[in-house]
Amino acid sequence: MLYRRALTREMGLTAGAVLTVLIAIALVVLFIRLLGDVARGELANEAVFAFLGFSVLYFLPVLMTIALFAGVLLPVSRMWRDSEMIIWLGAGLSLGQWLRPVLAFAVPLSAVILLLTVTLNPWAQGKKNEYRQDLRSRSESSLIAPGLFAESGTGQRVYYVDSLNPLTGIVRNVFMQSRIDGQLGLVVAQEGRHTELPDGSRYLVFKQGRRYEGVPGQLDYRIVEFERYWMRLDPVAVGGKETSVRHAPVGSLIDDPSPQARAELLWRFGVPLSALILAVMAVPLGFVNTRAHRSYGLVTALLLYFVYNNLLSLAQAWVAQGKLAPLFGMVAPHAVMVLAAAALFYHRTRMRPWRWNRA
């Protein structure tokens, strides 16, 4: 019918616009945070965009939930303000019939969110963890940042470079301090670069500098001037593969009886279900009293979203801590919001509205 096509088209445009804005904001915030990690020497330059993609993918289910909620709420509110809803209701359509186009729009998006939380996100977080382990196992030269002191993973070397040419990889005004077997070594050079030989071994090559060697507190320091100085960098040994329930596939979580696994299942299946319930709640929440020129629905919708999200987080935390039965934790937050949605529909369809809805 005509109202279904019009509502579905407007919901799609609104949800797409909201999701685009939310992703843009998330990209800016995450990019600034990652640049801060690079500036502190905690992250390699080459890993910024990879970690940015992993992080956005991790937050995408929540962003899609907000976009779906707003994509239903805003068009319905607009139709109330423009009196279109009154015309459709006067033509014989009930408020419950508006659920059909809303569910037809929300169910596929909820299925995409379910796919993200159950399959893609755990895979992406596992790949992010593998990439982080790979970065840790690489030489410490990848963490050197201009203008900052960078310490190697073993704590035996400290680096400082004045500038870095990103095209050639050459650094200027290099300072390096090393401490091996109680002996202190200082290297000062005009420039340096990272070199990898065909056999896979990695070296830092310093040019035109000096090396000071000796034991702190003694006067027998040795000073060596060099034209070129090669220092081998061994890969940093890292521990075993880091395991977490966030990286585990859903099959292993189902077989795992631990509270942490049950809490992770609660979150993975709870987010898409909450998106669907919020989309249904948006239909009665979109009501606007055109005669009074005010709407309490938007404020109520914002409060209900935060309450719902906090209920899910609280239930997940309590299940993980063993304070709440897993089955009750999985059902209770959604049951509360389903009852709230039923109360909202009853309130909008009853013969005598509440007093604060009158003009």
Backbone torsions as a table, in degrees:
resi	resn	phi	psi	omega
1	MET	NA	170.5	-174.0
2	LEU	-65.7	-41.9	-176.6
3	TYR	-67.3	-31.7	178.6
4	ARG	-67.2	-46.6	-179.8
5	ARG	-63.5	-43.1	-179.1
6	ALA	-64.8	-44.2	-178.9
7	LEU	-67.8	-41.5	-179.3
8	THR	-64.1	-41.8	178.8
9	ARG	-63.6	-43.3	-178.6
10	GLU	-70.0	-36.9	176.9
11	MET	-64.6	-40.7	179.1
12	GLY	-63.5	-44.5	179.4
13	LEU	-65.5	-42.4	-178.7
14	THR	-67.2	-46.5	179.9
15	ALA	-62.7	-39.9	178.1
16	GLY	-64.1	-41.4	179.3
17	ALA	-66.5	-44.0	179.9
18	VAL	-64.0	-42.8	-180.0
19	LEU	-63.9	-39.0	178.3
20	THR	-62.2	-44.1	179.6
21	VAL	-65.2	-42.7	-178.8
22	LEU	-65.0	-41.3	178.9
23	ILE	-66.0	-39.5	178.2
24	ALA	-62.0	-43.7	178.5
25	ILE	-64.0	-43.6	179.6
26	ALA	-62.4	-39.9	179.6
27	LEU	-62.6	-43.4	-179.0
28	VAL	-64.7	-47.2	-177.7
29	VAL	-63.6	-46.4	-179.0
30	LEU	-67.2	-37.1	179.7
31	PHE	-64.9	-42.0	178.0
32	ILE	-63.9	-40.3	179.4
33	ARG	-65.1	-41.6	179.5
34	LEU	-68.2	-37.1	176.0
35	LEU	-62.7	-35.1	175.1
36	GLY	-63.8	-39.6	176.3
37	ASP	-63.9	-38.4	178.0
38	VAL	-66.2	-42.5	-178.9
39	ALA	-63.8	-32.3	178.5
40	ARG	-84.0	-2.0	179.7
41	GLY	79.4	15.3	-179.0
42	GLU	-90.8	-9.1	-177.3
43	LEU	-145.2	139.5	178.3
44	ALA	-74.0	149.2	-179.9
45	ASN	-58.9	-38.9	-175.9
46	GLU	-68.1	-14.7	-175.4
47	ALA	-96.2	-1.1	-173.4
48	VAL	-62.1	-52.3	-174.2
49	PHE	-71.7	-32.4	176.4
50	ALA	-65.4	-46.2	178.7
51	PHE	-67.7	-31.3	177.1
52	LEU	-63.6	-44.1	178.0
53	GLY	-64.9	-42.8	178.0
54	PHE	-61.5	-41.3	-177.4
55	SER	-68.6	-42.6	178.5
56	VAL	-63.6	-40.3	178.3
57	LEU	-63.6	-34.6	179.4
58	TYR	-66.4	-40.1	-179.0
59	PHE	-87.1	-6.7	-175.5
60	LEU	-60.3	-40.5	178.1
61	PRO	-58.3	-41.4	178.9
62	VAL	-67.9	-40.4	178.7
63	LEU	-64.6	-39.5	178.0
64	MET	-67.1	-34.6	176.8
65	THR	-63.2	-45.2	177.9
66	ILE	-63.9	-41.9	-179.5
67	ALA	-64.7	-39.4	178.3
68	LEU	-65.5	-43.3	178.9
69	PHE	-61.0	-48.5	178.9
70	ALA	-68.4	-32.6	-179.6
71	GLY	-65.9	-24.3	175.3
72	VAL	-93.3	-41.6	-174.7
73	LEU	-65.5	-46.8	-175.1
74	LEU	-67.0	-44.7	176.0
75	PRO	-62.7	-39.5	178.9
76	VAL	-65.1	-40.8	177.1
77	SER	-63.4	-39.6	179.1
78	ARG	-64.3	-38.5	179.2
79	MET	-68.1	-33.7	174.8
80	TRP	-68.7	-42.9	-178.4
81	ARG	-64.3	-37.0	-179.3
82	ASP	-88.1	7.8	178.0
83	SER	65.6	13.1	176.0
84	GLU	-67.4	-37.9	-179.7
85	MET	-64.1	-38.4	179.3
86	ILE	-63.3	-39.1	179.5
87	ILE	-65.8	-44.5	-179.6
88	TRP	-66.2	-40.9	178.2
89	LEU	-66.8	-36.2	176.7
90	GLY	-68.4	-22.9	178.7
91	ALA	-81.8	-1.1	176.2
92	GLY	113.0	-3.0	178.3
93	LEU	-80.2	135.3	175.5
94	SER	-92.3	163.4	179.7
95	LEU	-64.9	-31.2	179.0
96	GLY	-66.5	-28.2	179.1
97	GLN	-69.2	-19.8	177.2
98	TRP	-72.9	-11.9	177.9
99	LEU	-69.6	-27.2	-176.9
100	ARG	-62.3	-54.1	177.7
101	PRO	-66.7	-31.2	178.7
102	VAL	-65.7	-45.5	178.9
103	LEU	-67.6	-36.8	177.8
104	ALA	-63.6	-28.4	177.7
105	PHE	-86.4	-36.6	-172.5
106	ALA	-82.4	-33.9	-176.0
107	VAL	-62.5	-47.4	177.3
108	PRO	-61.1	-39.9	178.7
109	LEU	-67.0	-37.5	176.4
110	SER	-65.1	-34.6	176.8
111	ALA	-66.2	-37.1	176.3
112	VAL	-65.7	-41.3	177.2
113	ILE	-63.0	-40.2	177.3
114	LEU	-62.1	-41.4	177.3
115	LEU	-62.4	-39.0	179.2
116	LEU	-66.5	-47.5	-175.0
117	THR	-73.1	-31.7	-174.2
118	VAL	-89.4	-37.8	-171.4
119	THR	-116.3	-59.0	-169.9
120	LEU	-70.3	-43.6	-178.1
121	ASN	-63.9	-46.9	176.3
122	PRO	-59.2	-39.1	177.6
123	TRP	-63.9	-44.6	-178.8
124	ALA	-65.4	-40.4	179.4
125	GLN	-68.1	-34.5	174.6
126	GLY	-64.2	-43.0	176.8
127	LYS	-64.6	-37.3	177.5
128	LYS	-63.7	-40.9	178.4
129	ASN	-65.3	-40.7	177.1
130	GLU	-63.9	-39.9	179.1
131	TYR	-65.4	-39.6	177.8
132	ARG	-63.8	-41.3	177.6
133	GLN	-64.3	-37.3	178.7
134	ASP	-66.1	-39.1	178.1
135	LEU	-65.5	-38.0	179.1
136	ARG	-67.0	-31.1	-178.0
137	SER	-81.0	-11.2	179.5
138	ARG	-78.5	172.4	179.9
139	SER	-66.0	155.3	-178.3
140	GLU	-70.6	-8.3	-179.8
141	SER	-65.2	-23.3	180.0
142	SER	-71.2	-14.5	-179.1
143	LEU	-97.7	-2.3	-178.4
144	ILE	-70.0	127.2	179.9
145	ALA	-125.2	139.9	-178.8
146	PRO	-61.8	137.6	175.1
147	GLY	80.3	3.8	-178.7
148	LEU	-131.0	148.4	173.3
149	PHE	-82.2	126.7	-179.5
150	ALA	-119.1	131.2	-179.5
151	GLU	-102.2	139.9	178.5
152	SER	-69.1	163.4	-177.8
153	GLY	-62.6	-31.3	179.3
154	THR	-84.6	-10.9	-179.8
155	GLY	79.1	9.0	-177.8
156	GLN	-91.6	-13.7	-178.5
157	ARG	-133.9	147.5	174.6
158	VAL	-129.9	132.0	-176.3
159	TYR	-118.5	152.7	170.5
160	TYR	-150.0	131.6	176.3
161	VAL	-130.1	146.2	-177.6
162	ASP	-82.3	-37.2	-178.9
163	SER	-153.0	159.9	-178.1
164	LEU	-138.6	129.8	174.3
165	ASN	-92.4	109.3	-175.5
166	PRO	-67.8	-19.5	-179.1
167	LEU	-80.8	-43.7	-177.6
168	THR	-98.2	-18.3	-177.5
169	GLY	77.9	10.6	-179.0
170	ILE	-87.7	132.9	177.8
171	VAL	-108.0	150.1	-177.7
172	ARG	-114.4	149.0	176.5
173	ASN	53.2	72.9	-174.5
174	VAL	-93.6	138.4	172.3
175	PHE	-128.8	131.7	177.9
176	MET	-138.7	133.3	175.1
177	GLN	-118.7	132.5	178.1
178	SER	-131.1	148.3	178.5
179	ARG	-134.1	109.6	-177.9
180	ILE	-129.2	123.6	179.7
181	ASP	54.3	40.3	177.5
182	GLY	79.3	-4.2	-179.1
183	GLN	-97.8	130.3	-178.6
184	LEU	-92.9	133.5	177.9
185	GLY	-128.3	132.8	178.5
186	LEU	-122.3	131.3	177.6
187	VAL	-121.8	126.9	176.0
188	VAL	-124.2	124.3	-176.6
189	ALA	-140.2	157.3	179.1
190	GLN	-73.9	-33.7	178.2
191	GLU	-154.7	166.8	178.6
192	GLY	-161.3	165.9	179.1
193	ARG	-155.8	161.8	178.6
194	HIS	-97.1	132.3	-177.5
195	THR	-129.7	137.0	175.9
196	GLU	-119.9	123.3	-178.7
197	LEU	-81.1	163.9	-179.3
198	PRO	-58.2	-26.5	179.7
199	ASP	-81.0	2.1	178.0
200	GLY	94.0	-9.4	178.6
201	SER	-72.7	146.2	-175.5
202	ARG	-117.6	144.6	-177.1
203	TYR	-139.0	150.5	164.3
204	LEU	-101.3	125.1	-177.6
205	VAL	-110.5	115.4	178.0
206	PHE	-102.0	145.2	-179.0
207	LYS	-126.8	139.8	172.8
208	GLN	53.6	75.8	-179.1
209	GLY	-156.4	-166.7	179.3
210	ARG	-133.8	152.9	174.8
211	ARG	-126.9	130.0	178.4
212	TYR	-110.8	127.7	-179.0
213	GLU	-128.1	140.8	177.2
214	GLY	170.0	-179.8	178.8
215	VAL	-104.6	127.9	-179.9
216	PRO	-56.0	133.9	-179.3
217	GLY	96.2	-11.2	178.7
218	GLN	-111.6	160.0	-174.8
219	LEU	-100.0	-1.3	-176.1
220	ASP	-89.2	55.6	176.0
221	TYR	-76.1	145.8	179.0
222	ARG	-110.2	129.9	-179.2
223	ILE	-113.2	125.1	-179.0
224	VAL	-124.6	124.4	173.0
225	GLU	-94.2	137.7	-176.9
226	PHE	-135.9	153.3	172.1
227	GLU	-88.6	-36.5	178.6
228	ARG	-149.4	133.4	-176.6
229	TYR	-131.4	123.2	-178.7
230	TRP	-104.1	131.1	176.0
231	MET	-129.5	122.5	-177.5
232	ARG	-77.9	140.3	177.4
233	LEU	-113.2	115.2	177.3
234	ASP	-87.0	145.1	177.3
235	PRO	-60.6	143.2	179.0
236	VAL	-78.1	126.3	178.8
237	ALA	-75.3	127.5	178.9
238	VAL	-112.9	163.4	-179.3
239	GLY	-70.4	-172.9	179.7
240	GLY	-65.8	173.1	-177.9
241	LYS	-63.3	128.5	-178.4
242	GLU	-73.3	129.5	-179.0
243	THR	-112.9	145.1	179.4
244	SER	-156.4	152.5	178.7
245	VAL	-67.2	-22.5	178.3
246	ARG	-68.1	-23.8	-178.8
247	HIS	-96.6	-10.8	-173.1
248	ALA	-75.8	142.5	174.3
249	PRO	-67.5	161.0	-173.6
250	VAL	-66.5	-30.4	179.1
251	GLY	-62.7	-43.9	179.4
252	SER	-69.8	-30.2	176.8
253	LEU	-67.9	-37.3	178.6
254	ILE	-65.9	-38.0	179.2
255	ASP	-76.6	-16.8	-177.3
256	ASP	-88.9	118.0	-178.4
257	PRO	-84.7	3.4	-176.2
258	SER	-68.3	151.6	178.0
259	PRO	-60.6	-33.5	179.7
260	GLN	-64.7	-39.5	178.6
261	ALA	-67.3	-40.1	178.0
262	ARG	-65.5	-37.6	177.8
263	ALA	-65.9	-38.2	178.5
264	GLU	-67.0	-39.4	175.6
265	LEU	-63.0	-39.9	178.0
266	LEU	-57.2	-42.5	-178.3
267	TRP	-73.1	-42.1	-176.0
268	ARG	-64.7	-40.6	179.7
269	PHE	-88.9	-19.5	-178.3
270	GLY	-75.4	-35.1	-177.9
271	VAL	-64.0	-50.6	178.1
272	PRO	-65.1	-34.6	177.6
273	LEU	-67.1	-38.3	177.3
274	SER	-65.6	-34.8	177.2
275	ALA	-61.9	-41.2	-179.8
276	LEU	-68.2	-43.1	-179.2
277	ILE	-66.7	-39.7	178.5
278	LEU	-64.7	-36.6	177.8
279	ALA	-63.6	-38.3	177.2
280	VAL	-68.3	-41.5	-179.9
281	MET	-65.5	-24.6	-177.9
282	ALA	-66.4	-22.5	-178.8
283	VAL	-65.1	-54.3	176.9
284	PRO	-73.5	-26.7	179.9
285	LEU	-70.6	-19.3	-178.9
286	GLY	-77.2	0.7	-178.1
287	PHE	-61.8	135.0	176.3
288	VAL	-129.9	126.4	176.2
289	ASN	-80.9	100.1	-175.2
290	THR	-68.0	-28.5	-179.8
291	ARG	-74.4	-34.2	-179.9
292	ALA	-89.7	-10.4	179.1
293	HIS	56.8	40.2	176.0
294	ARG	-148.7	158.1	178.7
295	SER	-142.0	124.2	174.1
296	TYR	-90.8	-7.2	-175.3
297	GLY	-66.7	-39.2	-177.9
298	LEU	-66.8	-42.3	177.8
299	VAL	-66.1	-43.2	178.2
300	THR	-62.7	-39.5	179.2
301	ALA	-62.8	-41.9	178.7
302	LEU	-63.2	-43.7	179.3
303	LEU	-65.4	-41.9	-179.3
304	LEU	-64.7	-37.1	178.4
305	TYR	-63.7	-46.2	-179.9
306	PHE	-65.9	-37.4	177.5
307	VAL	-64.1	-44.4	-179.8
308	TYR	-62.5	-47.6	-179.2
309	ASN	-63.0	-39.9	178.5
310	ASN	-69.5	-34.2	176.6
311	LEU	-63.8	-42.7	177.6
312	LEU	-63.2	-45.2	-179.6
313	SER	-64.7	-41.1	-179.9
314	LEU	-66.4	-42.5	178.5
315	ALA	-63.7	-40.7	178.2
316	GLN	-62.6	-43.9	-179.5
317	ALA	-64.8	-42.4	-178.3
318	TRP	-69.6	-36.4	176.6
319	VAL	-66.5	-42.2	179.4
320	ALA	-64.0	-32.1	179.4
321	GLN	-86.3	-2.9	-179.6
322	GLY	78.4	12.6	180.0
323	LYS	-85.1	-12.8	-174.9
324	LEU	-137.6	139.3	178.0
325	ALA	-64.3	136.8	-176.8
326	PRO	-57.4	-43.9	-178.0
327	LEU	-64.2	-43.3	178.5
328	PHE	-65.1	-39.6	178.6
329	GLY	-65.5	-32.2	179.1
330	MET	-75.0	-29.8	-172.6
331	VAL	-96.9	-38.0	-169.5
332	ALA	-59.0	-50.2	-178.2
333	PRO	-60.0	-40.4	-178.9
334	HIS	-72.6	-35.2	178.2
335	ALA	-64.2	-39.9	178.1
336	VAL	-61.8	-43.9	-177.8
337	MET	-73.9	-30.5	174.7
338	VAL	-65.3	-42.2	176.2
339	LEU	-63.3	-39.1	177.3
340	ALA	-64.1	-39.9	178.0
341	ALA	-64.9	-41.8	178.2
342	ALA	-62.9	-39.4	178.1
343	ALA	-65.3	-38.9	178.3
344	LEU	-64.9	-42.0	177.7
345	PHE	-65.0	-40.1	178.3
346	TYR	-64.1	-39.6	-179.7
347	HIS	-64.6	-38.3	-177.5
348	ARG	-79.5	-20.9	-175.3
349	THR	-106.7	-4.0	-179.2
350	ARG	-72.2	160.5	-175.3
351	MET	-69.9	-38.4	-178.0
352	ARG	-113.5	105.2	179.4
353	PRO	-67.0	162.1	177.5
354	TRP	-64.2	156.1	-171.6
355	ARG	-59.8	-34.4	-175.6
356	TRP	-74.4	-3.9	175.8
357	ASN	-92.5	-8.0	-179.2
358	ARG	-76.3	154.1	-177.9
359	ALA	-69.2	NA	NA
